[in-house]
Amino acid sequence: MPKPKRRGSNHQRGAGGQPRNVQPFSDEDASIETMSHCSGFSDPASFTEDGPEVDEEATQEDLEYKLKGFIDLTLDKSAKTRQAALESLKSAFSSKILYEFIMERRMTLTDSIERCIKKGKSDEQCAAAGLACLLCVQMGSGIESEEIFKTLGPVLKKIVCDGTASIQARQACATCLGICCFIVTDDITELYSTMECLENIFTKAYQRDRDTNGVSSTPNTMLHVSALLAWTLLLTICPMNEVKKKIEMHLHKLPSLLSCDDLNMRIAAGETLALLFELARETDADFFYEDMDLLTEKLRALATDGNKHRAKVDKRKQRSVFRDVLRAVEERDFPTEMVKFGPERMYIDCWVKKQTYETFKEILGSGMQYHLQSNDFLRNVFELGPPVMLDAATLKTMKISRFERHLYNSAAFKARTKARSKCRDKRADVGEFF
């Protein structure tokens, strides 16, 4: 009887026919492997009181061992393996503070990111650019981050301006360029140089030919959106005299982008307009915009848009955003938002703060709350003061038992079911709704 074939006999082999000592893994496996050690630190409430005590030192050592392996794999010959390693590092950097670990290996990480951006394909370049953002977020504003940006800045600018590179890679590099410059740059000339690079990208959207329906989107539209948002972020840290120059240069041109048939461009242009008006009124209390009536008419049309050819989700999102933009431009009002993280609260009460928060939230994802609690740089940006230190007794009072959570979820489910049943009951009086 013939022997069955052994599974795994086709594993890749390295040079000389020797088996590789690291088996290939997928992006999902890599992320889950890292996150299994990181996600538990994202919120004090995530510690379960029923489980056994965890040896934090051993867990930290295990995590660092895995991360060292991922750093080594960023030099692998396989593009898939390199990309998976980059994604795993991104997951770890976004979910845990690893300052000391990164400090010892920042040059190695910088070299790996530079190599992946220069020689990798689109997906690998995007992953490397995202990791560069997180690397600077971890290091904060200091000499070490400046060294990282001096190495990566020229590479990022080259990709952003390279018309032969993929749109996705240019888009990721534009975002990375803006965020890294925001974090590390004390040199005003470097700030202006970076803004000029981004301006050269998104101002091309002004120059596009118009048809009867307005400005048509192109394959470069998302690149223009990313460049515009990155430029707007940098504008928030410019000196007031430079802010005035930029407002004079762009405030009359940006409204043309509100007619673009791409939703993301319309929203980016609207939010940038709201921020420019906010900055303009801070620099000059008597600021006057000549075409205010025409602009508010455009904004009101977008805030009440009911075109049937647009998706309901897009219309809902657009109307929500432009209601706030219209209030900012017309009434100088901003709807204050509250962000909860651990025992703390942060109020977003202006467009500058909103733009900054949304940018870092996009980069950090679910790790944003943890970084707001523990990352000194982000806490300085949002003026939150030093991190709040919680002792074990305080952490214990913040937690609720599994049984209490179960009762709360059951009650919420029953209440939600009853409310929906009433709305769906054909006998219910619906005369008030229209």
N, C-alpha and C positions, 0 to 999 in steps of 0.2 A: 504494500500500500504506500503510495507516494507521500512524503512528508508535506504537511501544509506549509505554505509560504509564511515566513516570519514577518509580522507587522513591523514597520519601521526600518526595513532593510534598505530603503531607498534614501536614507538621510544623506544630506549633502556632505561632501568631504572637502577638506581644505587642500592646500598644496601638498603634493607628494602622496595623495591618496589617504592622508590621515583624517579620521573623523573629527569634525569640529566639536570643540568642547562646550559650545552653547547651541542648543537647539533653536531653530527659528520659532518665532511666536508671532501671534497676530496683534494688531493694535489693541483690540478689546482685552485680550489676555494680559497684555503688558499694563494697561491702565488699571484693570481690576487688581492685578498683583500688587501694584504700588498703592492704590487707593485703600486696599484692605488694611494697610498700616497707617494711612494718613487720615481717612475720613473720620475716624473716631475723635480726632482732636479739633474738629471744626466747630464744635459747640459743647459747652459744659454739660448740657442736658443729655448728650449722647452717651455719657458714661452710665452704664446700667448698674444699679445697686445690687442686683441679684447675682451677678456673675462673680467669678473669682478675681482676686486682686491681680493686676497686670504688672509685670516687671518692666517699668518704663525704660530703664537703662538697656535691658536686653532688646526690647522692641526698637529702641532708637538705633542700636548697633545693627540689628537685622535690617532696618530700613536703609541705613547708610551703606551697608554691604550691597544691597540691591541697587542703590543709586550709583555706586561705583561701577557696577556691572553695566548699567545703562549708559554711563558716560563712555566706557570702553567701546560699547556697541555703536556709538555714533561714528566710529571710524571703520565700521565693518564694510566689506565689499558689496554686500547686498543692500540695495536702496530701500527695500521693504524693512529690513532689520534696522537700518539707520533711522527711518521714519518712525518705526514703532518705539525705538529707544527715545527719540525726541518727544514723542507724545507722552511716554511714561514719565519723563522728567518734568514735562509741563504739568501733568496731573499732580506730581509731588510738590512742585514749587507753588502751585496755586492753593494747595490745601494745608500747607505747614510752613512755619518759619524755619529756614535752614541756613541762617546767616553764617554761622561758624563753619559748617560743612562746605558751603559755597566759597567762602573766603579763601580756604586752602586750595581750591581747585578752579578759581575764577578764570585764570589764564588758559587752563586746559579746556574749560567750557567755552570760552570766547573763541579759541582756535577751532573747536569743533563746529560751532555755529557759523563762523566765517566760512569754513570749508563747505558746509552743507548749503549755504546760500549761494556761494560761488559756483559750485560744481553740481549741485543737486537739480532734480527736475521740480516741477511746479509744486506738488504736494509736500515734498521734502523742504523746499524753500519756505513754504507757508509755515510748516511746523517749526523750522529753525527761527524764523522771524518772531513767532509767538513765544518761543523759549527765550529769545533775547529780551523781549518785553518783561517777562517774569523774572529774568536774571537781574535786570535793573530795579524792578520793584522790590526784590529781596534785598539787594545791596543798598538801596536808598540813595540819597544825594550825598556823595562823598568822592574822594579822590579815586577810589577803586572803580566806581561807576563811570567816572570821567575817562579812565583808561579804557574801559570796555567800549564806551561810545566813540572814543578816538579811533579804535580799531574797526568797529562795525559801521560807524556813520558813513564813511566814504563808500563802503560796499552797498549799504542800503540805498544811498542816493543813486548809485550807478544802476541798480536794478530798477528803481522807480522811474528813471529817465530812459531806460532801455526799451525802445519800441518793439524789439524782437522777443523780449521776455514775455511769459504768460501773464494775462491780466490778473489772475489770482495771486501770483507771486508779487507783482507790482503793487497790488492792493494791500497785501499783508505787510510788505516792506514800507509802504507809505504810513500805515498805522503805527508800525514799530518805530519808524523814524520820529514821528510826532511824540509818541509816549516817552521814548528814551531821552529825547531832547528836553522834554518837559521835566523829567526827573533829574537829569544830571547837569544841565547847562547853566553855568554861571557866566560864561563868556557871551556877551551880548552880540558880538559879531557872528558867532556860531548860531545863535538863535535866529538872527535875521537871515543868515545863509540858508538855514533849514526851511524857514518860512517861504523864502523865495523859490526854493526847489519845489515845494508843495503848491505854491501859487502858479508856477509854470504848468502844472498838471491840471488843476481844476478850472483855471481861467479859459482853458480850451473849450469848456462847456458853454461859455459866453458866445464863442465865435461860430457855433454850429448854425447851419442854415435852418430857417424856420419854415414850416409848412402851415397850412391853414389851421391845423389843430394845435399849433404851438411847437415847442422844441421836442424833437423826436429823440428817443434814447438810442444809444449805440452800444457796441460791446465794451466800450471804455467807460460807460456811465458809472459803474460801480467803483472803478478806479478814481473817477472824479469825486464821487461821494466820499470815499475814504480820505482822499487828499484834502477835501474841504473840511471834514470833521477834525482831522489832525491839525490843520492850519488854525482852525477856530480854537482848539485846545491851547495852542501856543500863544494865540492872541491874548488869552486871559492872563499871561504872565509878562506881557510886554509893558514897557514904560508908557505913560499916558500920551506923551507926544507922538510915539509911534502908533498907538491905538488910533489917535485922531487921523493920522495919515492913511491908515488902512480903511477906516470908516469912509473917508472921502473917496477913496479909490474904488470901494466895492459896494457901498450901500445902494448906489443907483443901478448897479449891474445885477445884483443878486435876485431882484424880483423877477427877472426874465426866466430864472430856473424854476419858478413856481408853476410854469406852464409845461414843464417836462412831463412826458407820459410815463415816467418811471416814478413809482411811489416813494422809493427811498431818496431819490434826488429832491423831490418836492418837500419831503419832511426835513431833510438835511438843510435845504435852503431856508425853510421857514424857521427852524430852530436857530440857525445862524443869524438870521435877520433879528429875531427876538433878542439874542445876545448882543448884537451890535447896537441895537436901540438902548439896551440897558447900559452898556459901556458909554455910549454917546451922552446919555443923560447924567451919568456920573461925572463925566469930564466937563459938561456944560449943562447947567440946570435949565437954561433957556434954549436948549437944542430944538431946532425947527427943521422938519423934513418937507421939502416942497411938494412932493407927489404923495402926500399922506392919504388923500381921498382915494386916489387910484389904487394905492397899496392896500388900504383897508377893504376896499371893494373886492380885490383879489383874494385876500385872506378870508373874508366873510363867505365868498363863494366856495372856497375849499372847506371851510368849517361846516358848511351845510350841503356839501356835494351829494347829489342823489343820482348821478349818471348810472344808467342801468348796465352799461357795458363794463363797469368795474365790479370786481368781486366784493361781496358784502364785508368780508373781513378787512379788505383794504380800505373800503369806505369808512368803516367804523374806526379804524386806527387813524386814518387821515383826519376825520372830523374831531376826534379827541385831541390830537396834537394841535390842530390849527385853531381850536377854540382857545387853548392856552396862549398860542402865539398872538392871536387877535387881541386878547386881553392885555398882553404885554405891550404891544405896539400902540393900541388905542387908549388903554386905561392905566398903563404903567403898573399893572397888577401881576402877581405871580402866585399860583396856587401852591401853598406850602405842603410839602410831603414829609412824612416821618419814616425814618429807617430804624428798625430795631436790630440790635446785635447784642446777645447776651443780656446783661442787666442794663445796658446803656441805650440811649436814644439819640439820633441825630436828625436835625431838621434841615431839609433842603429848601431854602427860601429865596433863591435867585437863580437866574439862568447860568451864571458862571459856575456855581456849585453843582447844578444839575448836569451840565456838560462834562465836568470833571468826574462826577460820580458815575455817570453812564459809561464813560470811556474805560474806567478801571473795572467796572462791573463786567463789561464785555470781555476783558482780558482774564479776570480772575474767576468768573463764573460763580459756582456755588461756594467758592472759597472767599468771596468778598467779605462776608460777615466776620469770618475768622481773622482776616487781615485787618479789618477795621478795629478789632479788639486788640491785636497783638503787634501789628506792623508799625514801628515808630514813624516811618516816612509817611504812610497814609494818614496816620493820626495827626501829624504836623500839617499835612495838606488841608485837612478838614477841621483843624484847630480843636482837636479832641483832648489835647493834653497827654500826659504819660499814660501807659496802659494801666487799667484798673486791676489790681492784684486781688484775687479772691481766694480765701482760705478754704480748707476742706469742709468746714462746717457750713459756710455760705453756699458752697456748691451743692451740699446735700439738701439744703432747704429749697434750692431752686428746682430740684428734681421731684417728679411725681412717680408713684408706683405704677407698675404695668396694669394693675387692676383698676386704678383711678383713670388711667388713659383709656382703658377699654370702656369704662362706664361713660366717659365723656364722649368718645367716638360713637357709641351706641345711641346716646341721647341726641347728638347732632344729626346722625343718620335718620332717626325717626322724625325729627323736626323738619328736616329737609324733604323727606318723603311726603309728609303731610302737606307741606307748602306747595309742592309740585302737584300733588293730587288735586288740590283746590283749583290750581290754575288750569289743570287739564279737564276738570269736570265741566261738561257741556252745559250743565244746569246753573253754573256760576254766573253771576251778573257781570257781564263784560262791557256794559254800556259806558263805564268810565274810561275804558282804554281806547285809544285811537292812534 
